[in-house]
Amino acid sequence: MQLLNTDCLGKSLRLEASMAGWQALYWDNQLVSQLAASVDNEGEKSHNFQLQTPDELVNIELNSTLTWQPFSFKYELRVNQNIVEEGARNEKDIERQPVVHQKPARKKISVIGLFSFGFKLLKSAKVIKVLFAGASLAAYSWFFSIEFALALIACLVVHEYGHIRAMKYFGMKTKGIYLIPFLGGLAVSEDKINTRWQNVVISIMGPTFGLFMSVAAMIAWWVTGNIFFAGIATFNALLNLFNMLPIVPLDGGHILKSITFSLNNKVGLIGCLLGAGLGVYISFYFGFAFLALMLLIGSLEIFAEWKMRHESDVLPLDRYGQIVSSVWYLVTVVALVAIIAYFASSGDTVLSVPLLILQS
């Protein structure tokens, strides 16, 4: 993770770090100082290196104090023992920092290069998105009906748009939404996440937008009495509930991974496991065998993820972020299940299918 990117003698000075204690300092994209991984991954750190200028040998020193949870980074940059810059950074600074892109070396024009340029031009013209969307519409219409295909694509687009909105909120560049036949949709970003909070918000905003769509469809059903809106509400709820299952690469898996990676003691791990176990019990109690099985699989992943938490180079959630993420996740899941159960109680055979799937 990038902790600092500032100017030093007219060149970029960049500090990268991970929770394992590893740190690397780059000047003009060249490694000038490095600290090996260690148990002591916080506290005061110091990097020293020398640069030969036409006039003299310059000594550069970067001193910092780092705390991961809650995140705090304070630094002091010295050139020949004189302080030239000092400051502090918080989690918001890490979220909003621009991604450093390496400029690719210029290559000579070749036939392969022309084909590659043509393919990139094809992508930039959004032709691939249109082809995927058309293929999805044709495939779903072939197996089901044109009405079902249009409704399903609308559900997928709303879900993925939630991811896109979250990415743009954090200032990330996006490539848009891709609809893949029988695999769903995919929201693509050009940038990588810097914090676990970004991962949680981006992941959960898809199901949250899906929940809003189901609520809107349910209101439309109350107003019009058209069963088409009831079908959209309940099947869209099932689609988004499936995405909340705590298994990577589903949205719920990314949320679980972010929470688990951010637990810094065994008490938090035990609490997370007890919460997952309670979810399994409640699911079995209400007859949701499918949910119980998925929660059980997800809970088995918790310990493995927790053991690898210090290898991550993404800023973890603080205690407040862990609580908000857990509550947001649970409220969304309960709301989606409630919508499915509500329409199943209407007695309509078709509207009972999503509930039967959860009980299977």
N, C-alpha and C positions, 0 to 999 in steps of 0.2 A: 504494500500500500504506500502511496506517495504521501509523506508527511510534510514535505516542504519543497517548494520550487521558487527560487529567488535569483536575483542577479548578483554575480560576483566577478569583478574585474571584466565586465562586459560580456560574460558568458553565463549560461544557466547552471545553477548549483541545485541539484535535486537529491533529496534524501528519501530512500525507500526503506520500508521496515515490515516486519511480520510479528505476530504475537509470540512466535517462538523465540524472540530476542534477537533475531538476525537483523542487521542494518547495513545498508550500502549507500555510499555517498558518491554522486556522479557530478563531475564538472565538465561541461561541454560534451555530455553523453559518454564520458570516459570515467571508468571506475578509479577513484582516487583514495578511498578508504572503506574498510569493511569491518564489521563486528560479527563474530560467529554467534550462532544460536546458543542460548543458555537458559537456565532456569530463571536467572535474574533478567527478566524481560522488560522491566520498568525502571524508573528512577533516573539518575543522572547518567548521561552518556557524553562521550567526547570523540570528535573526529579531527585528525590533524593531517595536513599534507602541505607540500611545498610546490610552488610554481616558479619557473625561471622566466623572467621578463627580460627585455633588452637591457634594462638598467640595473636590476637587482634580483636576488632570490627572495621571493615573497612567502612568508609563513601564514597559512590560513588555518583557523581553528573554529570549529562549530561545536558549541556546547549546548546541550538540551536537557530538559526534564520531561519525562514522558509518563503518563498514566493512562491505562487502557480503559478502565471502567470506574467512574465515568471518564470519558476521554478528555485529556488535557495535554497540550504540547506547548512548551515554552522554549525559546531558543535565543542564542546569542552568537552572532557571527563576528569574529575578530580577524583583522588583517594586520600582521606585524604587531600583535598585542593591542591594537586599537579597535574598539567596538565600532563597527560600521553599520550594524543592523541588529535589532532585537525585537521580539514580538511574541505573540501567542496565537494558537489556533484551537478551535473547538470542533465539535462534530458537524455543525452547519458549514464550516469552512471546508471540511473534507468532502461533504456531499456536493458542494457547489463548485469544487475545483475542476478546471478543464482537464481533459485527458491529453497526455503528451503523445503526439503521433510522430513517429520517426518518418522523415522524408525518404521515400525509396530512391535508390540510385537510378539515374537515367540510363535507359537501355536503348540500343540501336534498334531501328525499325526492321522487322522481319515479317515473314508470312505468318508465323505463329503469333507474333505480336499484333498483327492486323486482325486476326481471328479473335484474339483476346479482347482487343479494343471493341470489335463489333459486338461481342457478347456482353461487355459492360454497357455499351450503348443500348443494347436490347433491354437490359435490366433497368437502366436509367429511364427508359421510356415507359416503364411499368407494364410492359407487354406480358412478362411472366406472371404478374399478379392477375391480369385479366384472364390469361390462359388457365391458371389454377382455379380462379373463381368460376369460369365457364365449365371446366371439367367437374368441379364439385356439384354445380347445379345440374349438369347432365347426369352424373352418376346417381345423385339422390333422387332425381326425377325418374330415372329408369327403374330403380328398385322400389320406390314408394310412389310419390305423386308430385306434381309441380307445386302444389300448395304446401306440402310437407317440406319439399326442398327449399322453397323460399323462406319458410318459417325457420327452418334449421339454420340456414345461412345467416338470417337476421340475428338469431341467438348467438351464433359464433362471432359475428362482427361486433355486436354489443359487448360481448365478453372480452374480446381482444382489444377493443377500443378503450376499455378500462385500463388495460396494461399500458397502452400508448399514452393515455392522459397522465398516468403516474410517471412514466418516463420523462415526458415533457415538463412535468412539475419540477423534477430534479434537474432540468436543464440538459437532459441527454438527447442526442440526435437519434432520430428514428428512421427506419427504412420502410415502415408501414406494416400492413397486415397481409399475410399470405394464407389463403384457404387451401388446405390439402385434402383431396378426396379421401373420405373414410378415416382420416386421422385428425380432423378438426381444423383449428386455425393456429396461427403463430404470429405473435407480435415481435418484430425484429428491431433491435437497437444497434447503432454503430458504436456506442460507448459501453464500457464495463462499469459495474457498480463499485462504489468505494466503501459503502457501509452496509451492515446487515439490515438496518432500518429501511434503506432503499429497496433491498431484496424483498422484505416483508410487504411494504406498501405496493410495489409493482406487482407482486404475486397475488395479493389479496384483492386488489382493485378490479381484477377481471371477474371473480365471483361476486364481488359487491355490485358491480354494474349489472351482472346477470340477475342478482336478487332484485335490484330496482326494476328491471324489465319484467320479472315475474309478478311483482306487486302491481305494476302498471297494467299488465294483462289481466290480473285478477280484478282490478277495479273496472276495467273495460267489460269484463264478464258480468259483474254486478249491474252495470248500467245497461248493457245491451241484451244480456241473457244468451249471447252467441257462444256456443260451446267451443268454437274455434279458439277464442281467447283463453278459455279454461285449459284447453290442450296446450297452448303455448306456455301458460303459467306453470303448469305442473311438469311438463317435459323439459322446459328450460331450467326449472329448479333441479331436476335430476341431473342434467348435464353439468351444471355448476357445482352441485354437491359431489359429483364424481371427481371434479377437478380439485376439490378440497380434501381428498383422501391423502393421508400423510405419507405419500410415497413419491420420491423423486423419479421422473421429472415433472410430476403434477404440481400445481400451485401449492397445495397443502404440504407437499414434501419440501418445497423450498422454504415455506414458513416454519415448519418443524425444524429444518436444518438450521435456520437462522437463530431460532430460540435456543436450540441445543448447543450450538457453537458458542453462544454467549453466556452459558452457565459457567461461572468461575469457581464453583465449589461443589462438593458432593451433596450438600443440602439441596441445592437447586436441582441437581440431577435426580435425587430421590423424589422431590416434589413433582418433577416432570413425569417420572415413571408412574407415580401414584395417580396423577391426573389422567394419564393414558389408560391406566388400569380401570379407573372409575368410568371412563368413557366406554370401555369394552363391556363392563358390567351393565351400564345403563342401556347400551345398545341391545344386549341380550335380553334384558328385562322387558323392553318394549318390542322384542321380536325382530329387530333389525340385524339379522345374522350377517348380511353382507357388510354392513358398516362395522360390526364387531370384528370381523375377520380382518378388514383393512386396518383398523385401529391396532389390532394385535400385531400385525406385521410392522406397522409404523413404530410401535413401542419397542420392538426388538431392534430397530435401527437406532434408537436414541442413544444407547450406550456406546455403540460403535462410532457414531458421529461425535459424541462428547469427548471421546479419547483423542480425536484428531483435531480438536478445536484450536490448539496452539499452532498448528501448521497453517492456519488461514492467514492471509494477508489483507483481509477485509475487516474494517472496524466493527467490533461486536456491539450488540444492543446493551444499553445500560439497564438498570433494574426497572425504571419506568417504561422503557421500550419493551422489555420482556412481558410486563404485565399488560400493557396496551395491546401488544400483538396477540397474546393468548386470549384476552377477552374478545377482541375483534374477531378472531378465528372462531371461537365458540359461539358467539352471537350469530355470526353468518351461517354456520352449520345448522344451528337450532332453527333459525328462520327458514332456511331452505327445506328442512325436514318437515316443519310445521305446514308449509304450503303444500307439500306432497300429501301429507296426512289429511289436510283439510279437503282437498279435492277427491281423495279416495273415499272420504266419508259421504260423498254425494250419492254413492251407489252406482255411478256410471262405470261400466266395465272397462272402457278405454282409459278413463282417468285413474283407475285403480292400478294400472300396469306399473307405474314408477314405484308405488308402495310395495307391490309384489316382488319387484326386483330387489328392493332393500331387505325384504324378508326371506329371499331365496338363499 
